[in-house]
Amino acid sequence: MKITRREALIAAGAALLPRTLGAQDAEKWKIHEWGTFSSLMNERGVPIGWINTEDEPLPKFVHRLDRELVVPVDDIPPVFFKGAPRNHPDVLVRLETPVVYFHPPKSLKLPATVDLSVKFNGGWLTEFYPDAVVTAPGIEVPRASVGRITPRTVGTLDWKGIQVGKKGTFPETKDAVWTSPRDVRCAPVTTPAGESEQFLFYRGVAFLQPPLSAGLSENGQTVTISNRLPAELASKAPLKVPKLWHVDIREDGSLAYRTLPAMHLSGNSSDVIRTIPGTFTDGEYSLTRLADLRKEMLAGLVADGLFEDEANGLLNTWESSYFRSHGMRLFFLVPKAWTDHVLPLKASVSADFERVMIGRLELITPRQRACLKRIADSKEFSTQWYFDWMQKHPEAVERNRKRRAEGDLQSLRQDCVTIPDNYLAYLQLGRFRNALILDAFRRTGDFTYKKFIQAYDLSEADVPGRSGR
């Protein structure tokens, strides 16, 4: 068939187009970011406070706004440590490990100077590296270590004069939570003060409603997913949630999950979007299902804008917390407009931004309610067993802490100590166990919870205008 001159020109132009676009693309700054917004949701899909806890501790060189704002999750309760951090009642959301990567134009001579700033509407930015200028209204309150967090609170971080493409000496660490994000092909950064890293890092806490809520019914049979889009974003609705995963992980490490189709958030807040089964059959749980879930989440993160090595960095960073800590959770890809509204990010250079955030909603299960009942039914609150254990068998304490980190709860009964059932039930509550205890006491007023809280020194932070029973 004979091709006309016009058709030949069109074909030639089409052939050149990908290379032309690729050349243009290579001349643009690309700034990529990933992170997690985590919440604890009750059966009605209402977020619970006191979740300023971290199950992936950071290296000591990371800068911290205030050590009182981060409660480490550990087998050893605060009663065994003088001046331990407290549970803050206003913390409804944990902003966990956003990292920012720089991909400068191919032709740009490096290093290049860049300023970058981020605001957290409704929260504080509490941990960061390299060092930055930080503001946190309400953090300095007379006679209190920390103040209130409200929807009007705006925390900020500013990095000035970052030398992108200048590789200095990275801080030494073997912590996977820090080394995993390093394994990415991007330009390193160095600050004027000489701190260097492969990325910019920060974390935060907030009094904030996630864009979705989810509640597992009291009988555990259904999960109700609802829209919680703020009124300020109504004009931009509908916002797309491109992918969701409903996951349940048992204490033996076996995992079941279901993938949910995309959802669209309208401007009508509190609308129920979807109801799904809350249970899985025994046959759906497997130790091998993790590989399938990781593969799906990796594909979703890449489709949402990350490079593959960046997506792997996210999943490797949260390997333990996402996939090996027991509990039921709903993961979803956060709409970009919501992220930009809550966490505006600005750079001093014109850039294509890709901000890919995972929403993580921890659901309260009947198993956890049963653990709370075991605590409520208990009659013994002495902590002497732990002091004796630490003094007489420190090697056993360390063994059990390691086993606990790997998800083995039952071993605690067998290594040189008999743990009271109420404390074992407390450990089995999972990462946000302090919040669950404090919430149970606030809801019920049951003095048994109060005695447990006092025995193990789990009280909430002394915050003006807020106090526990």
Phi and psi in degrees as a GROMACS rama.xvg file:
@    title "Ramachandran Plot"
@    xaxis  label "Phi"
@    yaxis  label "Psi"
@TYPE xy
-78.9066  133.503  LYS-2
-99.9706  130.733  ILE-3
-73.5311  163.096  THR-4
-62.0442  -39.8914  ARG-5
-61.7959  -44.4984  ARG-6
-64.4244  -36.3425  GLU-7
-65.5552  -40.1385  ALA-8
-65.5156  -41.6596  LEU-9
-62.1276  -44.11  ILE-10
-62.6587  -40.9595  ALA-11
-65.5186  -39.6391  ALA-12
-64.9828  -40.8689  GLY-13
-63.8803  -36.8456  ALA-14
-66.6143  -33.7124  ALA-15
-80.0986  -21.5618  LEU-16
-58.7473  -48.4844  LEU-17
-58.9567  -39.1853  PRO-18
-69.1116  -35.1262  ARG-19
-66.2828  -46.8637  THR-20
-63.2801  -39.2519  LEU-21
-62.5754  -39.6882  GLY-22
-65.4715  -42.6904  ALA-23
-62.1953  -42.1611  GLN-24
-62.9257  -36.3661  ASP-25
-68.3258  -17.9777  ALA-26
-95.1982  9.21636  GLU-27
-107.192  146.084  LYS-28
-70.1838  138.436  TRP-29
-122.521  126.313  LYS-30
-120.216  115.542  ILE-31
-111.383  144.418  HIS-32
-142.991  142.103  GLU-33
-136.192  159.058  TRP-34
-177.548  -174.862  GLY-35
-135.008  135.288  THR-36
-104.872  114.691  PHE-37
-111.487  140.879  SER-38
-142.04  157.745  SER-39
-110.57  123.369  LEU-40
-114.437  132.908  MET-41
-80.7162  -174.882  ASN-42
-62.3032  -23.9751  GLU-43
-92.4705  5.47287  ARG-44
75.6786  25.0717  GLY-45
-99.6374  128.321  VAL-46
-68.2011  143.382  PRO-47
-106.037  141.91  ILE-48
-81.5096  -167.408  GLY-49
68.2223  23.6379  TRP-50
-102.276  28.8693  ILE-51
-80.0407  59.1812  ASN-52
-117.419  154.773  THR-53
-132.145  129.493  GLU-54
-103.467  5.93124  ASP-55
-129.027  80.1986  GLU-56
-58.4766  148.138  PRO-57
-97.1478  155.915  LEU-58
-60.1887  157.783  PRO-59
-67.0582  -22.9972  LYS-60
-73.9442  -12.5362  PHE-61
-66.3216  137.27  VAL-62
-78.0732  140.172  HIS-63
-127.151  136.243  ARG-64
-64.2569  -46.1114  LEU-65
-162.302  123.099  ASP-66
-62.8043  -19.9532  ARG-67
-71.3239  -10.0815  GLU-68
-92.3158  -8.36236  LEU-69
-123.621  117.515  VAL-70
-100.217  114.827  VAL-71
-70.5507  138.972  PRO-72
-84.8757  119.126  VAL-73
-149.935  155.565  ASP-74
-63.2382  -31.4253  ASP-75
-84.2206  118.946  ILE-76
-75.0965  164.487  PRO-77
-58.7684  -22.6436  PRO-78
-59.2971  -21.0809  VAL-79
-92.043  3.45865  PHE-80
-132.147  130.774  PHE-81
-75.7745  131.919  LYS-82
70.548  31.471  GLY-83
-68.0843  150.343  ALA-84
-61.368  158.125  PRO-85
-115.614  162.544  ARG-86
-82.635  121.011  ASN-87
-91.2498  123.416  HIS-88
-65.8795  -21.6102  PRO-89
-87.1521  -6.22964  ASP-90
-83.4274  99.6777  VAL-91
-97.5899  -17.6155  LEU-92
-137.265  137.016  VAL-93
-105.648  121.155  ARG-94
-90.6902  111.16  LEU-95
-115.734  120.59  GLU-96
51.3793  48.7445  THR-97
-65.0939  134.253  PRO-98
-123.84  144.716  VAL-99
-117.69  126.346  VAL-100
-110.344  143.843  TYR-101
-111.349  129.517  PHE-102
-123.191  94.1394  HIS-103
-74.8634  163.311  PRO-104
-55.8751  145.505  PRO-105
-61.6015  -34.3125  LYS-106
-88.3882  -3.99634  SER-107
-74.244  133.532  LEU-108
-76.3655  125.831  LYS-109
-106.45  153.743  LEU-110
-78.4183  157.072  PRO-111
-121.137  142.462  ALA-112
-88.5971  129.558  THR-113
-137.286  139.463  VAL-114
-104.144  144.668  ASP-115
-142.204  136.934  LEU-116
-135.003  151.06  SER-117
-139.754  142.171  VAL-118
-118.449  148.564  LYS-119
-121.033  101.024  PHE-120
-76.1019  112.833  ASN-121
97.3411  10.9274  GLY-122
-158.992  -179.011  GLY-123
-114.735  146.044  TRP-124
-97.9878  109.322  LEU-125
-101.507  -25.6909  THR-126
-139.036  141.165  GLU-127
-162.76  155.812  PHE-128
-161.508  138.044  TYR-129
-62.0335  179.554  PRO-130
-63.7494  150.516  ASP-131
-146.91  166.631  ALA-132
-81.3822  124.909  VAL-133
-123.254  141.251  VAL-134
-127.826  143.317  THR-135
-149.904  84.1869  ALA-136
-56.6693  129.335  PRO-137
99.0995  -5.05909  GLY-138
-78.7802  -23.0033  ILE-139
-109.546  103.432  GLU-140
-126.288  131.899  VAL-141
-54.4423  134.155  PRO-142
64.6998  18.9255  ARG-143
-144.39  145.09  ALA-144
-73.0762  -35.6185  SER-145
-140.018  157.215  VAL-146
-106.266  -156.858  GLY-147
-84.3326  153.124  ARG-148
-115.688  129.761  ILE-149
-130.297  171.319  THR-150
-59.4933  -20.1989  PRO-151
-92.054  -5.78378  ARG-152
-67.3782  134.945  THR-153
-133.003  108.511  VAL-154
-92.459  150.203  GLY-155
-136.867  153.541  THR-156
-132.548  139.076  LEU-157
-132.925  121.078  ASP-158
-102.315  120.432  TRP-159
-110.106  137.925  LYS-160
65.8986  34.6328  GLY-161
-67.0561  131.459  ILE-162
-94.5672  98.6594  GLN-163
-80.9546  127.855  VAL-164
95.3756  -0.0301277  GLY-165
-101.236  111.708  LYS-166
-95.5987  115.756  LYS-167
-100.034  -153.937  GLY-168
-92.0044  118.691  THR-169
-73.1195  146.537  PHE-170
-63.0936  144.064  PRO-171
-80.3967  132.99  GLU-172
-165.873  151.736  THR-173
-111.033  3.08771  LYS-174
-67.091  124.213  ASP-175
-62.9506  -30.258  ALA-176
-62.4496  -20.7317  VAL-177
-105.747  -37.4472  TRP-178
-76.8372  -28.2447  THR-179
-61.0216  -44.8994  SER-180
-67.7649  -15.6907  PRO-181
-71.2661  -23.9814  ARG-182
-81.6715  57.8259  ASP-183
-135.525  138.562  VAL-184
-81.2157  99.7254  ARG-185
-157.085  176.156  CYS-186
-84.0293  130.749  ALA-187
-70.8284  168.3  PRO-188
-128.779  148.83  VAL-189
-139.81  133.259  THR-190
-88.3706  164.23  THR-191
-56.9997  -26.6985  PRO-192
-80.9625  -5.43129  ALA-193
96.4297  5.55361  GLY-194
-81.926  130.455  GLU-195
-124.627  150.654  SER-196
-164.898  170.525  GLU-197
-81.483  -9.46895  GLN-198
-157.28  168.998  PHE-199
-98.1378  141.116  LEU-200
-130.521  144.724  PHE-201
-158.877  163.541  TYR-202
-139.784  167.682  ARG-203
-162.834  174.563  GLY-204
-134.351  152.107  VAL-205
-154.213  154.945  ALA-206
-97.7151  93.6122  PHE-207
-153.078  145.014  LEU-208
-99.6913  121.011  GLN-209
-61.2581  162.113  PRO-210
-67.6469  -22.2007  PRO-211
-122.01  148.569  LEU-212
-122.236  156.163  SER-213
-147.531  136.833  ALA-214
-132.968  132.425  GLY-215
-89.31  126.2  LEU-216
-58.5432  158.065  SER-217
-60.039  -31.156  GLU-218
-85.8532  -1.66842  ASN-219
76.485  9.79534  GLY-220
-87.3287  -26.7438  GLN-221
-138.225  150.659  THR-222
-115.623  125.891  VAL-223
-103.942  121.993  THR-224
-107.056  127.305  ILE-225
-127.276  155.065  SER-226
-79.7825  131.554  ASN-227
-129.551  37.0798  ARG-228
-66.3135  129.582  LEU-229
-67.4037  154.124  PRO-230
-58.3502  -32.0396  ALA-231
-63.9341  -21.7865  GLU-232
-100.223  3.12693  LEU-233
-58.4499  -36.6692  ALA-234
-69.3314  -19.998  SER-235
-94.47  -4.13881  LYS-236
-70.7026  155.925  ALA-237
-80.8211  144.885  PRO-238
-102.778  138.063  LEU-239
-92.1992  130.856  LYS-240
-101.198  100.976  VAL-241
-71.0553  -23.9352  PRO-242
-156.322  143.633  LYS-243
-139.709  150.51  LEU-244
-136.644  124.158  TRP-245
-97.3562  118.382  HIS-246
-127.282  137.83  VAL-247
-130.21  130.009  ASP-248
-122.223  124.099  ILE-249
-83.4466  168.169  ARG-250
-67.0184  -21.1773  GLU-251
-84.8338  2.33897  ASP-252
91.8138  -8.29063  GLY-253
-70.6208  147.883  SER-254
-133.038  141.917  LEU-255
-130.736  146.932  ALA-256
-154.901  160.185  TYR-257
-133.41  142.301  ARG-258
-94.4366  132.843  THR-259
-107.55  146.384  LEU-260
-71.298  168.951  PRO-261
-57.8009  149.432  ALA-262
-123.848  153.419  MET-263
-119.947  126.406  HIS-264
-92.3325  123.775  LEU-265
-88.4889  -177.953  SER-266
-81.3936  -1.64596  GLY-267
-94.9608  96.5642  ASN-268
-63.9822  146.971  SER-269
81.0302  1.28772  SER-270
-64.943  136.389  ASP-271
-74.3455  123.758  VAL-272
-91.969  -43.2681  ILE-273
-158.865  147.239  ARG-274
-119.465  129.488  THR-275
-127.29  162.369  ILE-276
-60.6038  143.364  PRO-277
-96.8853  -6.04968  GLY-278
-119.086  162.416  THR-279
-125.856  151.998  PHE-280
-75.7235  157.167  THR-281
-56.6013  -34.2311  ASP-282
-68.6885  -16.3228  GLY-283
-83.3016  -13.2611  GLU-284
-87.1245  135.724  TYR-285
-159.082  149.188  SER-286
-74.2011  -14.3067  LEU-287
-96.8033  -6.15965  THR-288
-69.8174  -19.3048  ARG-289
-59.1505  -40.9766  LEU-290
-61.5089  -38.2488  ALA-291
-66.8866  -43.6711  ASP-292
-64.6102  -43.9157  LEU-293
-59.3856  -42.4885  ARG-294
-62.7779  -42.5392  LYS-295
-66.5664  -43.7508  GLU-296
-66.7  -37.3412  MET-297
-60.2118  -46.5221  LEU-298
-62.8925  -39.2533  ALA-299
-65.331  -40.9877  GLY-300
-65.708  -40.2973  LEU-301
-68.0134  -42.9533  VAL-302
-62.2417  -27.82  ALA-303
-84.7302  -6.30662  ASP-304
134.513  -11.9082  GLY-305
-81.4082  153.723  LEU-306
-74.3453  157.306  PHE-307
-61.9613  -39.4248  GLU-308
-68.6271  -30.4466  ASP-309
-67.8012  -43.5044  GLU-310
-62.7813  -40.0745  ALA-311
-64.7864  -35.562  ASN-312
-60.2536  -42.539  GLY-313
-61.7927  -51.651  LEU-314
-66.6084  -36.3376  LEU-315
-70.2611  -35.1174  ASN-316
-61.4612  -41.4604  THR-317
-103.05  22.1063  TRP-318
-50.9811  -50.9522  GLU-319
-71.9143  -49.2348  SER-320
-68.6739  -42.2983  SER-321
-71.7742  -46.5883  TYR-322
-115.002  -12.3817  PHE-323
-122.37  -11.5744  ARG-324
-86.0453  132.5  SER-325
-71.5195  152.943  HIS-326
139.185  171.782  GLY-327
-108.88  134.16  MET-328
-147.976  156.209  ARG-329
-114.583  119.281  LEU-330
-99.382  144.24  PHE-331
-153.286  152.972  PHE-332
-80.7366  122.032  LEU-333
-74.6053  134.179  VAL-334
-57.1371  134.017  PRO-335
-62.3023  -35.6294  LYS-336
-63.4052  -35.4093  ALA-337
-67.3821  -44.7497  TRP-338
-59.0626  -45.5791  THR-339
-64.3541  -32.0092  ASP-340
-72.0181  -43.8352  HIS-341
-82.3516  -34.0244  VAL-342
-133.529  64.3238  LEU-343
-62.4595  134.737  PRO-344
-123.585  132.46  LEU-345
-132.509  145.121  LYS-346
-126.243  156.757  ALA-347
-81.4881  -2.29614  SER-348
-117.533  150.031  VAL-349
-70.7013  126.83  SER-350
-147.89  155.874  ALA-351
-88.1037  115.508  ASP-352
-94.1837  135.785  PHE-353
-124.141  110.337  GLU-354
-115.719  107.717  ARG-355
-115.8  108.4  VAL-356
-114.962  142.426  MET-357
-99.4457  128.514  ILE-358
-88.5362  134.921  GLY-359
-129.08  109.344  ARG-360
-106.77  114.167  LEU-361
-84.4825  125.173  GLU-362
-101.358  136.77  LEU-363
-78.4002  125.922  ILE-364
-106.525  162.538  THR-365
-57.1028  -31.0802  PRO-366
-62.2181  -41.8878  ARG-367
-69.9074  -38.2539  GLN-368
-62.6594  -35.8465  ARG-369
-66.4263  -37.3569  ALA-370
-63.5089  -42.2309  CYS-371
-61.93  -37.8177  LEU-372
-66.155  -37.233  LYS-373
-61.4489  -37.0595  ARG-374
-69.2398  -43.3704  ILE-375
-64.2046  -29.7921  ALA-376
-87.3853  -3.2408  ASP-377
-79.0096  160.167  SER-378
-127.643  -8.87388  LYS-379
-113.347  127.857  GLU-380
-129.683  17.9007  PHE-381
-72.736  141.488  SER-382
-103.783  8.70514  THR-383
-60.567  -30.5244  GLN-384
-57.626  -36.4272  TRP-385
-74.5366  -40.687  TYR-386
-60.5482  -43.7308  PHE-387
-62.9264  -41.4285  ASP-388
-63.627  -46.5805  TRP-389
-64.3532  -37.3071  MET-390
-77.8868  -38.2067  GLN-391
-92.6813  -28.6998  LYS-392
-138.208  60.1104  HIS-393
-60.7784  -31.6563  PRO-394
-66.8657  -33.5724  GLU-395
-71.1807  -36.6425  ALA-396
-59.91  -44.6285  VAL-397
-67.2906  -39.4838  GLU-398
-60.0788  -43.4336  ARG-399
-71.19  -33.3951  ASN-400
-64.1135  -39.2274  ARG-401
-65.3553  -43.6803  LYS-402
-63.3564  -39.1382  ARG-403
-61.4348  -40.8878  ARG-404
-62.9543  -26.2198  ALA-405
-91.6047  1.49926  GLU-406
93.2234  8.76477  GLY-407
-93.7544  98.1612  ASP-408
-83.1586  -40.2556  LEU-409
-65.119  -24.3418  GLN-410
-61.6303  -21.7393  SER-411
-63.0578  -22.253  LEU-412
-78.1833  -13.5919  ARG-413
-117.502  -3.61013  GLN-414
-112.786  83.2594  ASP-415
70.0229  7.20964  CYS-416
-155.237  149.619  VAL-417
-107.617  110.456  THR-418
-82.6777  132.917  ILE-419
-56.738  143.466  PRO-420
-62.1651  -33.3082  ASP-421
-67.1594  -31.5444  ASN-422
-77.5043  -35.2876  TYR-423
-62.4062  -40.8952  LEU-424
-61.6293  -38.9602  ALA-425
-60.9085  -45.8641  TYR-426
-63.4521  -36.9466  LEU-427
-71.7903  -7.62269  GLN-428
-69.9633  -19.6631  LEU-429
94.259  -164.718  GLY-430
-56.3004  -45.8585  ARG-431
-95.3987  37.6035  PHE-432
-62.9835  -36.8229  ARG-433
-61.6915  -42.4965  ASN-434
-62.7482  -40.1012  ALA-435
-65.2684  -39.7894  LEU-436
-65.5652  -47.7718  ILE-437
-64.5428  -38.8668  LEU-438
-66.3746  -40.7907  ASP-439
-61.3304  -41.6941  ALA-440
-67.0079  -42.9494  PHE-441
-64.8014  -36.2567  ARG-442
-73.1686  -41.2122  ARG-443
-103.349  -27.6288  THR-444
71.4272  10.0168  GLY-445
-63.6029  120.023  ASP-446
-69.7347  -17.8092  PHE-447
-61.7058  -41.8006  THR-448
-61.0461  -40.3751  TYR-449
-60.7913  -43.0797  LYS-450
-65.2546  -38.4528  LYS-451
-65.4601  -44.3217  PHE-452
-60.0143  -42.9867  ILE-453
-68.9366  -40.911  GLN-454
-61.3385  -41.1766  ALA-455
-103.974  10.2722  TYR-456
57.1628  52.3719  ASP-457
-103.618  18.1989  LEU-458
-61.999  156.758  SER-459
-75.7566  165.524  GLU-460
-63.2521  149.514  ALA-461
-81.0279  92.301  ASP-462
-112.304  127.484  VAL-463
-55.5261  132.212  PRO-464
85.5048  -5.17016  GLY-465
-134.475  133.239  ARG-466
-152.08  148.454  SER-467
-77.4777  171.24  GLY-468
